Amino acid sequence: MAKIDEARVMFNTLCQTLDNLRWKYNKEEADGRFSVYTSAVGKDLTMRLTVNIDVDRQLMYLKSPMPFPVPENMRDTMAIAITRANWSMLNGCFEMDFSDGFIAFKMIVPYMSSMISTDVCRYLVLLSCNMIDKFNDKFKAIADGRMTVEELQRFISEN
């Protein structure tokens, strides 16, 4: 099967998964690009999610930006906090762009010459939402100076 056909199958599987979850989303399929845009409301902040199907690299790539930038004077501290959060996760990770202070969660699922099931798509979306919801308010508190890295570490150790 050609890469573009595999990507289309993955895109349809992802959309089917979201339909089964009764999840509202927008999809875009144009010029060999496949994307899904959605959001979820967590305990405290709304999470925007974008899932792209990368035809050439044969992977699904979820990215979710935090709805706030980290002030420049807190970026070194946040880098440590993100490293500690990432260490506690098996899949997915947070990243921060030092130039503007924006944080995002990302998760990648490769599908090279194999088809991913709706269960894997469900895992991609739900695990991402869980990790984002677990840490977004903590990262916001650190960015605002209301939480220390040590307090974050205690939270990680207890959860």
Secondary structure, DSSP 8 states (H G I E B T S, - for coil): --HHHHHHHHHHHHHHHHHHTT--EEEEEETTEEEEEEEEE-SSSEEEEEEEEETTTTEEEEEEEEEEE--GGGHHHHHHHHHHHHHT-SS-EEEEETTTTEEEEEEEEE-TTS---HHHHHHHHHHHHHHHHHHHHHHHHHHTTSS-HHHHHHHHHH-
